[in-house]
Amino acid sequence: MPSAGGNMRVGVLAFQGAVREHLRMLTMAGAQAVAVKRREDLCSVDALILPGGESTVIGKFLQETGLGEDIVSRAEGGMPVWGTCAGMILLAKHIVNENYVHLGLMDIWVRRNAYGSQLDSFIVRRPVPGVSEKPLDLVFIRAPYAEKVSPGVEVLLEVDGKIVAARQGNLLATAFHPEVTEDPSFHRFFLEMAGSA
């Protein structure tokens, strides 16, 4: 695995969501950023970001293209995967009040659209231990949160008692959107994760 920085190729699943924003932040953080639309694209990257969007639509796309199986296989083999917002839902092994999961990789119980509609979007400023000592702008847009996690999952941040950032080995999930800010701290954190994977 290449070390964090310019040699690391990090993919962003490029079906919908804040793809350009993630690609820009990865470049700011020093990685080679790659849009992933096909299985061949996935084979070329060292790590992967699942961006926001509509989780059911992205999940259907992953199933129809076979990319979902490939992502699960790579993640189980150690490839770092970070899900933001809808990506958090895609990673979860449990979706509250639903009888399905998408990738089913991470031992978290996620509630979809937990904060309401687009009109209920909001920003809070918090330091995130291990990621940034200075407060970061955390942007929540139709965001989920995790109601609980299994013992092997590290909770990185709670906001008002809700789990909004968590890590399990090579998997990272955030309910908010670091890519729509001007601070690449979370993307650097993911690169460090990937570099030590």
C-alpha positions in Angstrom: 0.0 0.0 0.0 1.5 3.4 -1.0 2.1 5.9 1.8 -0.4 8.7 2.3 0.2 11.5 -0.2 0.7 11.8 -3.9 1.3 8.2 -4.7 -2.0 7.0 -3.2 -4.9 6.6 -5.6 -8.2 7.2 -3.9 -11.5 6.6 -5.7 -14.8 8.4 -5.3 -17.9 6.4 -6.4 -19.1 8.7 -9.2 -22.7 7.8 -9.7 -24.3 10.7 -7.8 -23.6 13.0 -4.9 -20.8 15.4 -4.1 -18.3 13.6 -6.4 -16.4 16.7 -7.7 -16.2 18.1 -4.1 -14.6 14.9 -2.8 -12.2 14.7 -5.8 -11.1 18.3 -5.1 -10.6 17.7 -1.4 -8.5 14.5 -2.1 -6.3 16.5 -4.4 -5.9 19.2 -1.7 -5.0 16.5 0.8 -2.3 15.2 -1.6 -3.8 12.1 -3.1 -4.4 11.1 -6.7 -8.2 11.4 -7.0 -10.1 9.0 -9.3 -13.7 8.9 -10.3 -15.0 5.3 -10.0 -17.8 4.3 -12.4 -16.8 0.8 -13.5 -15.2 -2.3 -12.0 -11.9 -1.5 -13.8 -11.8 1.9 -12.1 -12.2 0.2 -8.7 -9.3 -2.2 -9.4 -7.0 0.8 -9.9 -7.5 2.5 -6.5 -6.0 2.0 -3.0 -9.0 3.3 -1.1 -12.6 4.4 -1.9 -15.1 7.1 -0.8 -18.8 6.5 -1.0 -20.3 10.0 -1.3 -23.7 11.4 -0.3 -26.7 11.1 -2.5 -29.7 8.8 -2.3 -28.7 5.6 -0.7 -31.5 3.4 -2.3 -30.6 4.7 -5.8 -26.8 4.2 -5.3 -27.5 0.8 -3.7 -29.5 -0.3 -6.8 -26.6 1.0 -9.0 -24.1 -1.0 -7.0 -26.2 -4.1 -7.3 -26.9 -3.8 -11.1 -23.3 -3.1 -12.0 -21.7 -5.7 -9.7 -19.6 -2.9 -8.1 -21.2 -3.7 -4.8 -19.8 -7.2 -4.7 -16.4 -5.9 -5.7 -16.4 -3.2 -3.0 -17.4 -5.8 -0.3 -14.6 -8.1 -1.5 -12.0 -5.3 -1.5 -13.1 -3.9 1.8 -13.0 -7.4 3.4 -9.5 -7.7 2.0 -8.5 -4.5 3.8 -9.2 -1.7 1.3 -10.1 1.5 3.3 -13.7 2.7 2.6 -15.2 5.9 3.8 -18.9 6.6 3.5 -20.3 10.1 3.9 -24.0 10.7 4.6 -25.7 8.2 2.2 -22.3 6.3 2.1 -22.8 5.7 5.9 -26.1 4.0 5.1 -24.5 2.0 2.4 -21.8 0.7 4.8 -24.1 -0.2 7.6 -24.9 -3.8 8.6 -28.2 -2.6 10.1 -30.6 0.1 8.8 -33.2 1.0 11.6 -36.8 0.1 10.6 -35.7 -1.4 7.3 -35.4 -5.1 6.3 -32.5 -4.6 3.8 -28.9 -3.5 3.8 -26.6 -2.5 0.9 -23.0 -3.4 1.4 -23.4 -4.6 5.0 -19.8 -4.0 6.1 -19.9 -2.0 9.2 -21.3 -3.0 12.6 -23.5 0.1 13.0 -27.3 0.7 13.3 -28.1 3.7 11.0 -31.3 5.7 10.9 -32.0 7.1 7.4 -33.0 10.8 7.0 -32.8 11.0 10.8 -32.6 14.8 10.8 -35.6 15.3 8.5 -35.8 16.9 5.0 -33.4 19.1 3.0 -34.9 22.1 4.8 -33.7 20.7 8.1 -30.0 20.9 7.0 -27.6 22.5 9.5 -24.0 23.2 10.4 -22.3 22.7 13.8 -18.7 23.5 14.7 -16.8 20.8 16.7 -13.3 19.5 17.1 -13.1 15.8 16.2 -10.5 14.0 18.4 -7.9 12.3 16.3 -8.9 14.3 13.2 -8.6 17.9 14.1 -8.0 19.8 17.4 -9.5 23.0 16.0 -13.3 23.0 15.4 -14.5 21.8 12.0 -17.6 22.9 10.2 -19.8 19.8 10.1 -22.5 20.1 7.4 -25.6 17.9 7.8 -27.8 17.6 4.8 -30.8 15.1 5.1 -28.3 13.3 7.3 -28.5 9.9 8.9 -26.9 9.1 12.3 -26.0 5.8 14.0 -28.2 4.9 16.9 -25.7 2.4 18.3 -22.5 0.5 17.3 -21.0 -2.9 18.1 -18.1 -3.1 20.6 -15.5 -3.2 17.8 -16.5 0.1 16.4 -14.8 3.3 17.6 -17.1 6.3 18.0 -15.2 9.4 16.8 -17.9 12.0 17.4 -21.4 12.4 18.8 -23.5 15.5 18.4 -26.4 15.8 20.9 -26.0 12.2 21.8 -26.2 10.9 18.3 -23.3 9.1 16.7 -22.2 11.0 13.6 -18.7 9.7 13.0 -17.3 6.2 13.6 -14.5 3.9 12.5 -14.2 0.1 12.4 -10.7 -1.0 11.2 -10.5 0.1 7.6 -14.0 1.5 7.5 -15.0 5.1 8.2 -18.5 6.6 8.3 -19.6 10.2 8.8 -23.1 11.5 8.8 -21.9 14.9 7.6 -20.2 16.3 4.5 -16.6 17.3 5.0 -16.2 17.7 1.2 -18.4 20.8 1.0 -16.2 22.8 3.4 -12.7 24.2 2.7 -11.0 22.1 5.3 -9.4 18.8 4.1 -8.7 17.5 7.6 -11.1 14.6 7.3 -9.7 13.6 3.9 -6.1 13.7 5.4 -7.3 11.5 8.2 -8.7 9.0 5.7 -5.4 9.1 3.8 -3.5 8.4 7.0 -6.0 5.5 7.6 -5.3 4.2 4.1 -1.6 4.6 4.4 -1.5 2.4 7.5 -3.9 -0.2 6.2 
